[in-house]
Amino acid sequence: MSQAFDDEAIPGFISNFDTNSYEDLFTWHGGIPVTEKPTGLKGYYKYNMGVEDTAMIIAIFSKAGINLGTYFISLEGPKTAYSLFEHTFDPPLTETPDSMILAIASSYVIYEHAYGGSELYLDNLELTGVTQQPPSLNGDFEDWLTDSSESPLSWASMGLAGIVVKSNVAADGQHALTLRTLWDEADSSLVPGMVISSSVPLLYAFSEGGFPITNLKDTLAFYYQYTPAQQDDQGVLAIYMAATSLDYWDQKIVFTPKLGKLSTNQKAPNRMNQYVWSNQLMLAPCSTYQYMEIPFDLTEHPIIPDRMIIMASSSSHEGDNPSYAGSELLLDNLHFRSSTWPVALPTVDLQQALSLYPNPSQGLSRLVDPQGLYERIEVFNLMGQRVRSLTKEKGSTDMTIDLTGQPAGLYLIRASYDGQKTTLKLVLK
């Protein structure tokens, strides 16, 4: 379904292929395996169109990574009852492909437009001219996968599936935390399992996360097991002490009746951490739970910290070597010696929904705030560094975020107003 936001709309879109991998759809190849040469595609559809919109299906066939044919199928409306469509591939395929991509959109995305309210229903998609449908097609849409996940309360992570897992192998109680290092095929990169003790998302944790320190002299204790994929890899557990500042200066756009828009320096409303002390332990391989401690005494430190951040990672190795994937760190019963209770953290703030598109982005993205609530927009990179600080007019429902020139990778977009915060992830290609 195409969704309208202010003066623009975003089409509903689904594909059996990671369409963000390539910008030019005529270079797409992959999808599901096929073993015959089809002559067309048919199925049933209903379409509640917005204004003069048209839905579409893109069918792409390839062999050995070479595109053999790309076909655009228009689905016009309105169709209030399921109606048959049957499309013949023209020109026909000259070779038998080994793979097929199907991409479906509720608006005609080739023209880069959409109308809010366009709603497409599809059923019984079939290739024509073949003796048997590809097993992976699922053209009757009867097979569905239900996803569910768990995350430790008040610990922030990247949210990638499989890197942070609840374990039943516990040193104390019923459950422990498992961090796993995985290999990301799409980005050809190593992804360590990582968590930070914070009620805000991972990339913001270094700027405003953590929890209050109650004792300047204490010992952080915990239990761990570590199984590395390579013997030179190590797990990591680190603590950071920070002093927070409520008053710092930043640029803000203001309006005056005579002069219009001006940039001025004003006090910004959010906290910033100044790091005053840190320590980390490199965790060697061990097949049974080992007890570890990190003592600290900052009673005479020249800058008195008031917050602590704890960080854990399943790998110390960084790079693009897939042989390090599979390292696994188990942690349990993190606690301070001054207390028998595990480390306790504040509850997570509720977040208001925002949307961000395109995502992944080549540099320019549009942030959509349907209620026009958020005023302060900040962008952080993987190091927790703020790379953009923007101000949106209150009541405005969208704005452009320009990351042109920034390195490719994952960024977090933080939007805030009146003490409320929302976080979005953005992939920059």
C-alpha positions, -999 to 999 in steps of 0.1 A, spaced: 0 0 0 13 35 -9 14 58 21 10 96 18 32 119 38 25 156 33 30 163 -4 48 130 -12 40 93 -10 60 61 -5 49 30 -24 44 -4 -8 72 -27 -21 83 -63 -17 109 -84 -35 125 -118 -33 159 -100 -37 179 -74 -18 170 -46 -42 193 -22 -23 223 -41 -35 224 -24 -69 212 9 -81 205 0 -117 178 -26 -119 191 -38 -153 222 -51 -134 201 -71 -108 207 -108 -108 199 -135 -83 166 -141 -66 152 -176 -66 164 -206 -87 146 -216 -119 152 -245 -142 129 -238 -172 124 -210 -197 91 -192 -189 70 -174 -215 51 -151 -192 36 -145 -158 0 -146 -147 -20 -142 -115 -50 -125 -98 -51 -90 -84 -73 -63 -68 -63 -27 -69 -77 3 -52 -58 31 -69 -50 65 -57 -59 92 -84 -43 78 -116 -19 54 -101 -7 21 -115 7 -9 -97 35 -30 -112 55 -62 -111 91 -63 -123 104 -97 -135 141 -101 -140 158 -133 -153 196 -140 -153 220 -168 -160 255 -171 -144 252 -135 -132 243 -121 -166 209 -104 -171 188 -122 -198 157 -101 -196 139 -74 -176 101 -71 -179 77 -45 -165 41 -56 -159 15 -29 -153 -15 -36 -131 -42 -10 -137 -73 -2 -117 -96 2 -102 -103 -36 -96 -127 -41 -67 -128 -79 -72 -99 -103 -80 -92 -102 -117 -69 -123 -139 -39 -108 -155 -17 -127 -179 15 -111 -193 37 -125 -221 74 -117 -219 83 -96 -250 109 -101 -264 109 -137 -253 138 -152 -234 164 -167 -257 181 -189 -231 170 -208 -200 177 -187 -170 190 -201 -137 175 -174 -114 145 -150 -113 137 -118 -93 102 -106 -87 96 -71 -74 61 -59 -67 51 -23 -60 17 -6 -52 27 23 -75 46 26 -108 80 31 -92 99 33 -125 85 68 -129 95 76 -93 60 86 -82 33 72 -59 -1 83 -48 -13 78 -12 -39 52 -7 -30 29 -37 -36 -6 -24 -26 -38 -43 -37 -74 -35 -20 -103 -53 -27 -140 -53 -18 -172 -73 12 -158 -92 24 -184 -117 50 -186 -145 35 -196 -178 52 -219 -204 68 -242 -177 59 -277 -166 65 -270 -129 65 -238 -108 98 -230 -90 96 -244 -55 107 -211 -39 81 -190 -57 54 -192 -31 31 -176 -56 -1 -186 -37 13 -167 -6 3 -196 17 37 -199 34 47 -172 59 76 -169 83 69 -155 118 98 -136 133 103 -130 170 133 -118 189 143 -110 225 167 -84 238 180 -78 274 161 -50 291 180 -17 293 209 -29 272 214 -14 238 226 -33 207 227 -29 169 196 -51 166 211 -74 140 195 -109 141 216 -135 159 243 -114 175 226 -109 209 208 -140 221 193 -152 254 211 -183 267 200 -210 291 236 -218 300 238 -196 331 263 -191 359 235 -179 382 198 -180 377 181 -193 346 195 -171 318 227 -155 305 236 -131 277 252 -146 245 271 -123 221 280 -138 187 303 -126 159 287 -131 125 297 -125 89 276 -101 69 275 -114 34 258 -83 20 286 -59 32 314 -85 33 322 -75 69 326 -89 103 298 -80 128 307 -86 165 279 -90 190 279 -59 211 258 -44 239 261 -12 259 244 -6 293 221 21 281 184 29 278 191 47 245 202 31 212 238 19 208 253 47 189 239 73 213 250 55 244 285 71 243 270 106 242 242 103 267 238 67 279 248 47 309 234 50 344 242 70 376 272 60 397 264 55 433 299 46 446 331 62 433 350 33 448 337 -2 439 343 -33 419 324 -45 388 322 -83 389 309 -108 364 311 -143 350 320 -152 315 326 -181 290 344 -175 257 347 -197 226 366 -179 198 365 -189 161 402 -181 159 426 -185 189 439 -150 186 405 -135 191 393 -123 225 361 -111 241 360 -76 255 343 -60 286 350 -24 293 337 3 316 337 41 310 332 68 336 318 101 325 308 135 338 277 148 322 271 184 313 236 199 311 247 232 295 266 233 262 262 256 233 251 248 199 237 264 168 199 268 165 178 284 138 155 312 152 130 335 135 124 372 141 96 393 126 120 418 110 151 398 101 135 364 93 156 333 97 188 336 117 214 312 131 224 319 167 242 301 195 219 288 222 220 263 250 211 229 236 188 208 257 205 173 258 233 159 279 268 153 267 293 129 284 329 139 291 349 107 296 372 109 326 383 73 331 380 39 314 393 3 317 388 -29 298 394 -65 301 404 -88 272 386 -121 278 406 -152 270 391 -185 258 375 -206 285 350 -234 283 335 -230 318 323 -198 336 352 -177 350 348 -150 376 363 -116 367 366 -82 384 373 -46 374 380 -25 405 379 13 404 386 42 428 378 77 416 374 93 450 403 116 443 400 120 406 403 156 394 369 153 376 342 135 395 322 113 372 285 108 377 277 82 351 290 48 340 288 29 307 295 -8 304 303 -23 270 308 -59 260 318 -74 226 322 -109 213 354 -101 193 384 -78 196 393 -86 160 382 -61 133 383 -64 96 370 -84 67 382 -119 75 352 -143 77 372 -169 96 366 -149 128 328 -153 125 314 -177 151 332 -163 182 308 -165 212 308 -147 245 285 -156 274 281 -131 302 262 -135 334 256 -119 368 272 -85 362 271 -67 395 289 -43 418 306 -58 449 289 -32 470 255 -48 461 244 -84 455 220 -73 428 229 -74 391 235 -40 374 202 -22 372 194 4 346 166 29 338 136 18 318 135 25 281 117 56 269 87 52 246 94 64 211 72 82 186 71 67 151 90 84 123 100 73 88 131 78 67 135 72 30 152 63 8 170 39 31 197 28 22 206 62 9 232 76 -15 235 108 6 201 125 6 173 112 27 139 125 38 128 124 74 90 122 77 73 133 110 36 130 104 26 148 136 52 176 132 65 171 168 102 168 165 125 198 164 160 187 170 176 162 146 211 147 152 231 122 132 257 99 148 282 76 131 294 42 143 319 58 166 292 77 184 304 109 169 277 135 160 282 143 123 251 165 118 229 187 140 198 201 125 167 220 136 133 213 121 105 239 124 78 228 149 48 216 129 68 208 98 62 172 88 94 165 68 129 176 62 159 166 42 190 151 58 222 154 36 250 130 44 268 135 11 305 131 16 302 110 48 318 75 47 295 46 38 281 27 68 254 27 94 242 59 110 216 66 137 192 95 134 180 109 167 150 132 168 139 149 200 114 173 214 103 182 250 125 154 265 111 128 241 135 109 218 131 87 187 158 68 169 161 56 133 188 36 116 201 48 82 224 29 59 246 52 37 259 35 6 
